[in-house]
Amino acid sequence: MRASTVVASLAATAPLAVLAQNPHALGAQLGFALGTKLPSGACKYTSDYEKDFDAISAQSGSKIVRGYSASDCNFAQQILPAAQNRGFQVILGIWPDEPSSFDADNSAVQQYANQYASAVYAVTVGSETLYRGNFTGAELLQKINTVKSGLPTHIKVGTADSWNKYADGTADALVTGGVDILLINAFAYWQGETVDQATGSHNVYFQDLSQAISHVQQLAGSTSSIEIWNGETGWPTTGGTPYGPAQANTAWAAEYYAKSVCGMLAWGVNVFYFEAFDETWKPASVGDNGQAEDEKHWGAMDDQRNLKPGFSLKCNYLNW
C-alpha cells in the first residue's frame, strides 16, 4: 500500500489505534531541518556541516536535511560539499517573498545545485508563503517554474507550506500545475494541544496531514504524481515558550517524537523533524499575540550536538 494512500484514510479513524495494525515502516525517510549558524551566531562552514551530519547520522541514521535560504550564510556553497563528503542529500530553499531574496537564493541554487547535483534532493520555493498571503498559488507556480527551468531534470522542485493551505485549496494551482514535490507542515503544538491530546486518539497532527494529503491526491488524481513529505513537525523543549496548554517541555517533546513522528514514519510517510539542533543564537522574538516567543529550543539535540534527555531518534517500529 502506498504511503500517501494510507494517510488519506486516516481522517476517518483513530490514528494510533490504526498504527498498531502496521508494525513496519514502508520505506519512509526521516530528515531534519538544519540552521545555518553556530551558537555564537557565526555562519557555519563546510567542516561544521560535516560535524552536523555526523551527529545526525549517528543518532538517527538519517541522510537528508532541509534548509530555507540557499544564500543565507552561503548555505548552498558550504553545505553541499559536506553533503557530498558524508553521503547526505539536501533540500535547498529559496525565499521568494522579496525580489532580492529570490534572486540571491535562486542564483546560489543555480550555481551550486548544478555543481553538486548528486547532493541536491530537491528545491523548495517558499516556506509558508501562501500561509502568509504573499502569493497566490498561480503566482508561486510561476516562481517555481522559473527555478526549475535552470536545474537538472532529476532535481525536484516544489514548495513548503502549512497543511491548511493545501486542505483549503489555496495551493491548488501548484497541484494542477505539475510541481514535483510538496512539503506539508503540521504542528500539534501550534494547535495548543497537550502532549496527551497530540499523541492520543485526538491526534491533530495525523488529522491535519490527512486533510491536506487527501485534497492533494484527489485533485491530482494520483497517489504518486507528486512526492509528499511532512515538511515540518516538532515540539519545543524546556526553555521554549508555551502556547496555551502546549508546554515547552523536553519530556513532552521526546514523547511527541516517539509517538507521532515515529508513528507517521511507520505509515511510510516521509517526515522532516524541526529541528536537528537548538539555535541558541536566535534573538528574542515576539509572537502575533504580542507575547515573548522563544525559538531557540526546538532541537532534538542541543547546540553542542548532544542528544537531549529522553529522546531516541531511531524509531522502534515494533512498538506499532
C-alpha positions as CSV (number, residue, x, y, z in Angstrom):
1,M,0.0,0.0,0.0
2,R,1.4,3.4,-0.9
3,A,2.2,5.7,2.0
4,S,0.1,8.5,0.7
5,T,-2.9,6.2,0.2
6,V,-2.6,5.1,3.8
7,V,-2.6,8.7,5.1
8,A,-5.6,9.6,3.1
9,S,-7.6,7.0,5.1
10,L,-6.6,8.3,8.5
11,A,-9.2,11.1,8.7
12,A,-11.9,8.6,9.4
13,T,-10.1,6.6,12.1
14,A,-8.2,6.9,15.4
15,P,-4.7,7.2,14.1
16,L,-2.7,5.5,16.9
17,A,-5.1,2.6,17.1
18,V,-4.7,2.0,13.3
19,L,-1.0,2.3,13.6
20,A,-0.9,-0.8,15.7
21,Q,-2.0,-2.8,12.7
22,N,1.0,-1.7,10.7
23,P,4.2,-2.7,12.6
24,H,6.8,-2.0,9.9
25,A,7.8,1.1,8.0
26,L,7.0,1.3,4.4
27,G,10.3,2.9,3.2
28,A,9.7,6.3,4.7
29,Q,12.6,8.8,5.0
30,L,13.4,10.8,8.1
31,G,15.0,14.1,7.7
32,F,15.9,17.1,9.8
33,A,15.6,20.9,9.4
34,L,19.0,22.5,9.8
35,G,20.1,26.0,10.6
36,T,22.9,28.0,9.1
37,K,24.6,29.4,12.2
38,L,26.8,28.3,15.1
39,P,25.7,29.1,18.7
40,S,27.8,32.2,18.5
41,G,25.8,33.5,15.6
42,A,28.7,33.0,13.2
43,C,28.0,31.3,9.9
44,K,28.6,27.6,9.5
45,Y,31.3,26.4,7.1
46,T,31.7,23.0,5.4
47,S,33.5,21.5,8.3
48,D,30.7,22.5,10.7
49,Y,28.1,20.9,8.4
50,E,30.2,17.7,8.3
51,K,30.0,17.6,12.1
52,D,26.2,18.2,11.9
53,F,25.9,15.3,9.5
54,D,28.0,13.0,11.7
55,A,25.8,13.7,14.7
56,I,22.5,13.3,12.7
57,S,23.6,10.1,11.1
58,A,24.9,8.6,14.4
59,Q,21.8,9.4,16.3
60,S,19.1,8.7,13.7
61,G,20.5,7.1,10.7
62,S,19.1,9.9,8.6
63,K,20.9,11.1,5.5
64,I,18.8,14.0,4.4
65,V,18.3,17.6,5.7
66,R,16.5,20.7,4.5
67,G,17.3,24.4,4.6
68,Y,15.4,27.5,4.0
69,S,17.6,30.0,2.1
70,A,20.3,28.9,-0.2
71,S,22.2,32.2,0.0
72,D,21.9,32.8,3.8
73,C,25.4,32.3,5.2
74,N,26.4,30.9,1.8
75,F,24.3,27.8,2.8
76,A,24.4,26.0,-0.6
77,Q,28.1,26.8,-1.1
78,Q,29.1,25.5,2.3
79,I,26.7,22.6,2.9
80,L,26.7,20.8,-0.5
81,P,30.4,19.8,-0.4
82,A,29.8,18.5,3.2
83,A,26.8,16.5,2.0
84,Q,28.8,15.0,-0.9
85,N,31.6,14.1,1.5
86,R,29.2,12.5,4.1
87,G,26.7,10.8,1.7
88,F,23.8,13.2,2.6
89,Q,21.3,14.9,0.4
90,V,19.9,18.4,0.9
91,I,16.7,20.2,0.1
92,L,17.7,23.7,-0.7
93,G,15.3,26.6,-0.1
94,I,14.5,29.8,-1.9
95,W,12.8,32.7,-0.2
96,P,10.6,34.3,-2.8
97,D,8.8,36.9,-0.7
98,E,11.2,39.7,-1.8
99,P,12.8,40.1,-5.2
100,S,16.2,40.5,-3.7
101,S,16.0,37.3,-1.7
102,F,14.5,35.3,-4.6
103,D,17.3,36.5,-6.9
104,A,20.1,35.8,-4.3
105,D,18.7,32.3,-3.4
106,N,18.0,31.3,-7.0
107,S,21.5,32.4,-8.1
108,A,23.0,30.2,-5.4
109,V,20.8,27.3,-6.3
110,Q,21.5,27.5,-10.0
111,Q,25.3,27.7,-9.4
112,Y,25.8,25.1,-6.7
113,A,23.0,22.6,-7.4
114,N,24.4,22.2,-10.9
115,Q,27.9,21.8,-9.4
116,Y,26.8,19.3,-6.7
117,A,23.8,17.8,-8.4
118,S,24.1,14.4,-6.7
119,A,23.9,16.1,-3.2
120,V,20.7,18.0,-4.0
121,Y,17.5,16.1,-3.4
122,A,15.1,18.9,-4.2
123,V,14.5,22.7,-4.1
124,T,11.6,24.4,-2.3
125,V,10.5,27.8,-3.4
126,G,8.8,29.4,-0.5
127,S,8.3,28.4,3.2
128,E,4.7,29.1,4.2
129,T,4.5,32.0,1.8
130,L,0.9,31.0,0.9
131,Y,0.0,30.9,4.6
132,R,1.3,34.5,4.9
133,G,-0.7,35.5,1.9
134,N,2.3,36.8,-0.1
135,F,1.4,35.0,-3.3
136,T,-1.5,33.3,-4.9
137,G,-0.9,29.7,-5.9
138,A,-0.6,30.8,-9.6
139,E,2.0,33.4,-8.7
140,L,4.0,31.0,-6.7
141,L,3.9,28.4,-9.5
142,Q,5.5,31.0,-11.8
143,K,8.4,31.3,-9.4
144,I,8.7,27.6,-9.1
145,N,8.8,27.2,-12.9
146,T,11.5,29.9,-13.2
147,V,13.7,28.0,-10.8
148,K,13.0,24.6,-12.3
149,S,13.9,25.8,-15.8
150,G,17.6,26.2,-14.8
151,L,18.1,22.9,-13.0
152,P,18.9,19.3,-14.0
153,T,15.7,17.4,-14.6
154,H,16.3,14.9,-11.8
155,I,16.1,17.7,-9.1
156,K,12.6,18.0,-7.8
157,V,11.2,21.5,-7.4
158,G,8.1,22.5,-5.3
159,T,7.3,24.4,-2.1
160,A,6.6,24.0,1.6
161,D,3.5,25.4,3.3
162,S,1.1,24.9,6.1
163,W,-1.3,21.9,6.0
164,N,-4.4,24.1,5.9
165,K,-3.3,25.9,2.7
166,Y,-3.3,22.5,0.9
167,A,-6.5,21.4,2.5
168,D,-8.5,24.6,1.7
169,G,-7.5,24.8,-2.0
170,T,-5.1,27.8,-1.7
171,A,-2.3,25.6,-3.3
172,D,-4.5,24.0,-6.0
173,A,-2.6,25.8,-8.8
174,L,0.6,24.0,-7.7
175,V,-1.1,20.6,-7.7
176,T,-2.6,21.0,-11.1
177,G,0.5,22.9,-12.4
178,G,2.9,20.0,-12.3
179,V,5.1,20.6,-9.3
180,D,7.3,17.7,-8.3
181,I,7.3,17.8,-4.6
182,L,5.1,19.3,-1.8
183,L,6.2,19.7,1.8
184,I,3.3,19.9,4.2
185,N,3.9,21.5,7.6
186,A,1.9,20.3,10.6
187,F,2.4,21.0,14.3
188,A,0.1,19.8,17.1
189,Y,2.0,22.2,19.3
190,W,0.7,25.2,17.4
191,Q,-2.8,23.9,17.8
192,G,-2.4,24.4,21.6
193,E,-2.6,20.6,22.4
194,T,-1.2,18.9,25.4
195,V,1.1,16.1,24.6
196,D,-1.6,13.6,25.6
197,Q,-4.0,15.2,23.2
198,A,-1.4,15.4,20.5
199,T,-0.4,11.8,20.7
200,G,-3.7,10.1,21.6
201,S,-6.9,9.4,19.7
202,H,-7.4,13.2,19.1
203,N,-4.1,13.2,17.3
204,V,-4.5,16.5,15.4
205,Y,-1.1,16.0,13.7
206,F,-2.5,13.0,11.9
207,Q,-5.8,14.6,11.2
208,D,-4.3,17.7,9.7
209,L,-2.0,15.8,7.4
210,S,-4.8,13.6,6.4
211,Q,-6.9,16.5,5.2
212,A,-4.1,18.1,3.3
213,I,-2.9,14.9,1.6
214,S,-6.4,13.7,0.8
215,H,-7.1,17.0,-1.0
216,V,-3.9,16.9,-3.0
217,Q,-4.4,13.3,-4.0
218,Q,-8.0,13.9,-5.1
219,L,-7.1,16.9,-7.1
220,A,-4.0,15.3,-8.7
221,G,-6.0,12.1,-9.5
222,S,-3.0,10.1,-8.4
223,T,-1.2,9.0,-5.2
224,S,2.3,9.1,-6.9
225,S,2.5,12.0,-9.3
226,I,3.6,14.5,-6.6
227,E,6.1,13.4,-3.9
228,I,4.7,14.4,-0.5
229,W,6.6,15.0,2.7
230,N,5.6,16.2,6.1
231,G,7.8,19.3,5.7
232,E,8.0,20.3,9.4
233,T,6.7,19.0,12.7
234,G,8.2,19.2,16.2
235,W,7.8,20.3,19.8
236,P,9.9,22.8,21.7
237,T,11.9,21.5,24.7
238,T,12.4,23.0,28.1
239,G,13.4,26.7,27.8
240,G,10.9,27.4,25.0
241,T,7.7,29.3,25.1
242,P,4.3,27.7,26.0
243,Y,1.4,28.0,23.6
244,G,-1.7,27.7,25.7
245,P,-1.9,24.1,27.0
246,A,1.0,23.1,24.8
247,Q,4.0,23.3,27.1
248,A,7.7,23.6,26.0
249,N,9.0,20.5,27.8
250,T,11.8,18.1,26.9
251,A,9.9,15.1,28.1
252,W,6.8,16.1,26.1
253,A,8.9,16.7,23.0
254,A,10.5,13.3,23.3
255,E,7.1,11.6,23.7
256,Y,5.8,13.5,20.7
257,Y,8.7,12.3,18.6
258,A,8.4,8.7,19.8
259,K,4.6,8.5,19.2
260,S,3.7,11.0,16.5
261,V,6.8,11.3,14.4
262,C,7.7,7.6,14.6
263,G,4.0,6.8,14.1
264,M,3.9,8.8,10.8
265,L,7.1,7.2,9.6
266,A,5.6,3.8,10.4
267,W,2.9,4.6,8.0
268,G,5.5,5.2,5.3
269,V,5.2,9.0,5.3
270,N,8.4,11.0,4.9
271,V,8.9,13.4,7.8
272,F,11.3,16.3,8.4
273,Y,11.6,17.0,12.1
274,F,12.0,20.6,13.1
275,E,14.8,20.7,14.0
276,A,18.1,18.8,14.4
277,F,19.8,21.3,16.8
278,D,18.9,24.1,19.1
279,E,19.6,27.5,17.6
280,T,20.5,29.5,20.7
281,W,22.0,32.3,18.6
282,K,18.5,33.4,17.7
283,P,17.4,36.8,19.3
284,A,14.3,37.0,21.5
285,S,11.2,37.4,19.4
286,V,7.6,38.5,19.9
287,G,4.7,36.4,18.6
288,D,1.5,37.6,16.9
289,N,-0.2,37.9,20.3
290,G,2.5,40.4,21.4
291,Q,4.0,38.0,23.9
292,A,7.6,36.8,24.1
293,E,8.2,33.8,21.9
294,D,11.4,31.7,22.3
295,E,12.6,30.0,19.1
296,K,15.9,28.7,20.5
297,H,14.9,25.3,21.9
298,W,13.3,23.2,19.2
299,G,16.2,20.9,18.6
300,A,16.2,17.1,19.2
301,M,19.9,17.8,20.1
302,D,21.3,20.8,21.9
303,D,23.6,23.4,20.3
304,Q,26.6,21.2,21.0
305,R,25.1,18.3,19.1
306,N,24.3,16.2,22.2
307,L,21.0,14.2,22.2
308,K,18.5,15.6,24.7
309,P,17.3,13.5,27.6
310,G,14.6,11.1,26.8
311,F,15.0,11.3,23.0
312,S,15.7,8.3,20.8
313,L,15.8,9.3,17.2
314,K,15.8,5.7,15.9
315,C,12.2,4.6,15.9
316,N,11.3,1.2,17.2
317,Y,8.5,0.2,14.7
318,L,7.8,-3.0,16.5
319,N,6.0,-0.7,19.1
320,W,3.5,-0.1,16.4
